[in-house]
Amino acid sequence: MRILDFLLGRRRAAAPTAGIAKERLQIVLSHERASRDAPSFLPALQRDLLAVIGKYVAIKEEFLRVNFARRSDNSVLEINVTFDPTAMRPPPPAGEVRTASPQPAARFAPPRRKSAGKKR
Amino acid sequence: MAGKVVVLTSGKGGVGKTTSAAAIAAGLALRGHRTVVIDFDVGLRNLDLIMGCERRVVFDFINVINGDAKLNQALIRDKRIDNLYVFPTSQTRDKDALKRDGVARVIDELKQNFDYIICDSPAGIEHGALTALYFADSAIIVTNPEVSSVRDSDRIIGLLASKSRRAERNEKPVAEHLLLTRYSAERVARGEMLTVEDVKEILSIPLLGIIPESETVLRASNTGTPVILDTESPAGRAYDDAVARLLGETRELRFLLPQRRNIFRAIFGRA
């Protein structure tokens, strides 16, 4: 068979898989590098954000994503919150909110939006 | 004189750290640089076997750290190459015996007496590997063109940037060099193996050399000869190129294309 393959200039066919390897590596390493470069306050920040947002919207921990990316000239802190629009809590008592920050209270006040909520 | 500390590291085991450390140390010594190669793999001593001096080990790294032996009692002078010394590690202790201040003292003393201190790191990212990379001025990241090796190399590059002495002291970062080993131009041509460009792009560190997969590497380790001494061997010649580049020379990359198939080999089925 090898003689025949050789004479006919044939190669045993094998699916090229190097491209798959490269793609998988690029994806997994981009995630790993992001968490490696992350500042140490990130988990605490995530916990605090969860507490604050939780006052207004019922969210689960896995729907809050805090990512940190270091670039050559700046760094980006990306906060991603996904929640179910039906899970919005009634706004907290007016006085309490106003002392903290009046702006969010106005924004979160009814009428409730029915559209899917994805905020950045 | 203050010698330069070069660590060979990879994260993953079995990629060719010790083979490369032996070859590069021998290559530097052949070019007239006073060179010592240190085995940091406490408990799994192997550099002595690769260098062919396993029967001449009397004292080791841990003995010197603990003050039980002097440095010149533990260093083994290579019988083939002038200016080359092997510093074996302990086979009976564990890696915790590498106390950082003790290692620092030994490295400082070696720096007074050698141009190059080549540190052969153990695999992993535990104490032994971190101690091996801690003192480095430059690092040779030994990588196979294979997913787990590339991922582990990336991890080690991260550790060099955060856990080395240079990083801790905010000095100029450790100079990083990629050494791609067990490279098969044939398999790359068939799309079965990551190309050198792929690995360079993913790890984004400068390339020191490509060592082709070669049966001469096993022959060299069988006989305890650094493979660079086999000047007929593609791997030996590729290590010679890598050493030249480490010293700042420019050398074209070789062994990137499949070798022409010999008609008799093709017929009789021996690749």
Interface residues (C-beta under 8 A of the other chain):
Chain A: R2 I3 F6 R11 A14 P16 T17 A18 G19 A21 K22 R24 L25 Q26 V28 L29 E32 R33 R36
Chain B: E146 V147 V150 R151 D154 R155 G158 V188 R190 G191 E192 M193 L194 T195 D198 I202 I263 A266 I267 G269
